[in-house]
């Protein structure tokens, strides 16, 4: 099976990367007459997360385009066969997916978590035409002394490296500006 295009967008919290990713997904779907899918990994666990989820839902409604939303906090590979080569998937977001595996699913071994995330991404790319992954850049700070935070940083760093290795396009969002780090933004 031919794999679809993979686009990776990362940056700081509230940098505008999700809005940019949504616009990019819309543009790619228009170019190919594709269907828009939003894979949401967020779990509305507190008031702030509920508000973020509602804001993202409102943004998609106001876009004027039809999005099919998939609330899937873990095991994205379980829904992958629902997509076709006419589909553009926006996965928001990788750090939330990783958190869900570590804290909801209690996966603590780095190799297990890493392999599950890799399988999820591979499965989505096997079925969809384009997969856009949004993540948060939490690795630019100095490593923390607390073991759990170091563990998280190691896993996320490895996940980001593997995604970028596979990605056709990698974008780092800095102060609201998309900086292309790999590939070409057309």
C-alpha positions in Angstrom: 0.0 0.0 0.0 1.3 3.4 -0.9 1.7 5.8 2.1 0.2 9.3 2.1 2.0 12.6 2.6 3.0 13.3 6.2 3.3 16.9 7.4 4.6 17.7 10.9 3.9 21.1 12.6 5.4 21.8 16.0 6.0 24.9 18.1 5.3 26.5 21.4 2.0 26.6 23.2 -0.4 29.1 21.7 1.9 29.9 18.8 -0.9 29.6 16.2 0.2 26.2 14.9 -3.2 24.6 15.2 -5.0 27.4 13.2 -2.2 27.2 10.6 -2.6 23.4 10.4 -6.4 23.7 9.9 -5.9 26.1 7.1 -3.2 23.9 5.5 -5.5 20.9 5.8 -8.3 22.8 4.1 -6.0 24.0 1.3 -4.7 20.4 0.7 -8.3 19.0 0.7 -9.4 21.7 -1.8 -6.4 20.8 -4.1 -7.4 17.2 -4.2 -11.1 17.4 -3.7 -10.5 15.5 -0.5 -12.5 15.0 2.7 -11.4 16.8 6.0 -11.0 14.7 9.2 -9.9 16.0 12.6 -8.5 13.4 15.0 -8.8 14.9 18.4 -6.7 13.3 21.2 -7.7 15.7 24.0 -9.6 14.4 27.0 -11.7 17.1 28.6 -10.2 16.5 32.0 -10.4 20.0 33.4 -11.9 23.4 32.7 -9.0 24.7 30.6 -8.9 21.6 28.4 -12.7 21.8 28.0 -12.3 25.4 26.8 -9.5 24.5 24.4 -11.6 21.7 22.9 -14.6 24.0 22.5 -12.4 26.7 20.9 -11.0 24.3 18.4 -14.5 22.9 17.6 -15.8 26.5 17.1 -12.8 27.3 14.8 -13.6 24.4 12.6 -17.3 25.2 12.5 -16.5 28.8 11.5 -14.1 27.7 8.8 -17.0 27.1 6.4 -15.7 23.6 5.6 -17.1 20.3 6.6 -14.9 18.4 9.1 -15.6 15.0 10.4 -14.2 14.8 14.0 -12.9 11.6 15.5 -12.6 11.7 19.3 -9.8 9.2 19.7 -7.4 9.7 22.7 -5.4 6.5 22.1 -4.9 3.7 19.6 -5.4 5.7 16.4 -4.5 2.6 14.4 -8.0 1.3 15.4 -9.7 3.9 13.3 -7.2 4.1 10.4 -9.1 1.7 8.1 -12.0 4.2 8.2 -10.0 6.6 6.0 -9.4 6.6 2.2 -7.0 8.1 -0.2 -9.5 10.9 -0.6 -8.9 12.0 3.1 -6.9 14.7 4.7 -6.4 14.0 8.4 -5.4 16.6 11.0 -4.1 15.0 14.2 -4.1 17.4 17.1 -2.0 16.8 19.0 1.0 14.5 19.4 1.9 15.6 22.9 -1.6 14.9 24.1 -1.6 11.5 22.5 1.7 10.8 24.2 0.3 12.0 27.5 -2.7 9.7 27.1 -0.5 6.7 26.6 1.7 7.5 29.5 -0.9 8.6 32.0 -4.3 7.1 30.9 -3.0 3.8 29.5 -0.1 3.6 32.0 2.5 2.7 29.4 5.8 3.6 31.0 8.3 1.7 29.0 9.8 4.0 26.4 10.0 1.3 23.7 6.3 0.4 24.2 5.0 3.9 24.0 7.3 4.8 21.1 6.2 1.7 19.1 2.5 2.4 19.7 2.8 6.0 18.5 4.8 4.8 15.5 2.1 2.2 14.7 -0.6 4.9 15.0 1.1 7.2 12.5 2.0 4.5 10.1 -1.6 3.2 10.1 -3.0 6.7 9.4 -0.5 7.2 6.6 -1.3 3.8 5.1 -4.9 4.8 4.5 -5.2 8.6 4.1 -3.9 10.8 1.3 -2.4 13.4 3.7 -1.7 13.3 7.5 -0.9 16.6 9.3 0.4 16.1 12.8 0.5 19.0 15.3 2.7 18.8 18.4 4.0 21.1 21.1 7.7 21.9 21.4 8.5 21.3 25.0 12.1 20.2 24.4 13.7 23.6 23.9 14.2 24.1 27.6 17.0 22.6 29.6 16.4 19.1 30.7 14.6 18.9 34.0 16.0 17.1 37.0 12.7 15.4 37.8 12.8 11.8 36.4 9.2 11.8 35.1 9.8 15.0 33.1 13.1 13.7 31.8 11.4 10.4 30.8 8.7 12.4 28.9 11.2 14.6 27.2 13.2 11.6 26.0 10.1 9.9 24.6 8.8 13.0 22.9 12.2 13.9 21.5 12.5 10.4 19.9 8.9 10.6 18.6 9.5 14.0 17.0 12.8 12.8 15.4 11.1 9.7 13.9 8.1 11.8 12.6 10.4 14.3 11.0 12.5 11.5 9.5 9.4 10.2 7.8 7.7 13.6 7.1 7.6 15.2 3.7 7.2 18.6 5.3 8.3 19.7 8.8 7.4 23.2 10.1 8.5 24.8 13.4 6.2 27.6 14.5 8.0 30.5 16.2 6.1 33.6 17.4 3.3 32.9 14.9 5.6 32.4 12.0 5.9 29.1 10.2 9.6 28.2 9.6 10.0 25.3 7.2 12.7 22.9 8.5 12.2 20.1 6.0 10.6 20.0 2.6 8.8 22.9 0.9 5.6 24.7 1.8 3.6 25.3 -1.4 
